[in-house]
Amino acid sequence: MPEPTEPIDTSEQAARQQDAADPGHRELFHVPPAPAGAYPEAAYLAGNSLGLQPKATRGELLADLDAWAEQAVAAHLVGNRPWLPYHEPLTEPAARLVGALPAETVVMNSLTVNLHLLMVSFYRPAGDRTRILIENHAFPSDSYAVRSQVRFHGLDPDQTVVRLAPRPGEHTLRAEDVVDYLHREGDRVALVLLGAVNYLTGELHDIPAVTAAGRAAGATVGWDLAHAAGNVPLRMHDWDADFAAWCSYKYLNAGPGAAAGVFVHQRHLGDSSLPRFEGWWSTEPATRFEMAPVSRPPATAEAWQISNPPIFSMGPVRTSLSIFDKIGMSALRERSLQLTGYLERLLDALAPAVPIVTPRDPARRGAQLSLRVAGADRLADRLRDGYGVIADAREPDILRLAPAPLYATYHDCWRAATALGDLR
Ligand SMILES: *Cc1c(COP(=O)(O)O)cnc(C)c1O
């Protein structure tokens, strides 16, 4: 039985009071102006899609542009952040963010590219063990990626990609159903690849339980952390996943197309039997420029790198990670639980006709609440154009609201819930 809760104070003043008591870190960010409504700033609840720009990012980017203007080719080696090893100082903060060892982590490329590079190593169909297990409501890019990997191995994606769906009448996958599938069919499964926080429903999976079941069944287990990194505390090393990948432009606020991150568990580092695609950044730096070289990959996740880093997509990652390092994921999660819980209670009170499909248990979700509503895209337009509330709609009938805990406010939540109450 849920605890009986106090009736919520739905007044604007109560929202303002909570903001005074728990102000967050909004001052570090550019908050866009409201396109409409009674307040100057947008109530930005789409940080799960594109995070806001940290004010410090511009200066970081300009410093890299200045290095190019002033040093040109020498900037590969000189200055306070030379380009050749540019990814190196990002490794430790990225590792802290996902609960990995530094050797297990590298910032590179973009998310789907990295999923492919990791599947080259970790999707190895053989004999009867060919299947890839994903969620029925996996993010589209992940679906396309796994289907193309299956075809790359000469297999039929319709037979080989298994899409696990929630039980009839339910919105989210139960961990016990995933585990049960792995107990029953696990000897046919080559790879389990789930979104740690589902992009559509906001469900946070039981990463340790699913990972343990997948590995016990002899499958490799990878996690897409796109909606989890910077949203919920993670311990990828201890949870024993084989690999993970995430993007940096959602909760991490590193800007559109920013360089992404990968995790490869220690047990795979230095394993020369794993196939990998290589380039000059896959080898020990000392051998990078050799003539007719044979690669000597380092026993770290850097062995999965291929190309030299895209500096202007990496600088904003540095700014982002330094914010997370300063504040810490556990403090951020604490604030996130408060904000999302507040939004949930307001929605229940003010817009009760719109069902929330995200799990009600705060331990099973991050900062996002998903509402199931016909015409979600029109509703998102009306929230923006009438109230300055920025939400987003996803096919076929989901409206997502994500109070990202770095910069969203209790007042933003109040604006969204009162606007939805008006519109429904
Ligand atoms: C956002 C997101 C992506 C986006 O992929 P890119 O390669 O960065 O374009 C992929 N998968 C998931 C689960 C996502 O949430």
PDBQT file of the ligand as one rigid body, heavy atoms in Angstrom, charges set to zero:
ROOT
HETATM    1  C1  LIG A 501      19.066  10.164 -27.778  1.00  0.00    +0.000 C 
HETATM    2  C2  LIG A 501      19.276   8.715 -28.038  1.00  0.00    +0.000 A 
HETATM    3  C3  LIG A 501      20.016   8.277 -29.148  1.00  0.00    +0.000 A 
HETATM    4  C4  LIG A 501      20.575   9.274 -30.125  1.00  0.00    +0.000 C 
HETATM    5  O1  LIG A 501      21.603   8.747 -30.882  1.00  0.00    +0.000 OA
HETATM    6  P1  LIG A 501      22.705   9.674 -31.566  1.00  0.00    +0.000 P 
HETATM    7  O2  LIG A 501      23.626   8.680 -32.138  1.00  0.00    +0.000 OA
HETATM    8  O3  LIG A 501      23.288  10.549 -30.508  1.00  0.00    +0.000 OA
HETATM    9  O4  LIG A 501      22.029  10.484 -32.622  1.00  0.00    +0.000 OA
HETATM   10  C5  LIG A 501      20.214   6.915 -29.301  1.00  0.00    +0.000 A 
HETATM   11  N1  LIG A 501      19.686   6.041 -28.422  1.00  0.00    +0.000 NA
HETATM   12  C6  LIG A 501      18.967   6.434 -27.355  1.00  0.00    +0.000 A 
HETATM   13  C7  LIG A 501      18.403   5.423 -26.398  1.00  0.00    +0.000 C 
HETATM   14  C8  LIG A 501      18.721   7.774 -27.148  1.00  0.00    +0.000 A 
HETATM   15  O5  LIG A 501      17.996   8.173 -26.111  1.00  0.00    +0.000 OA
ENDROOT
TORSDOF 0
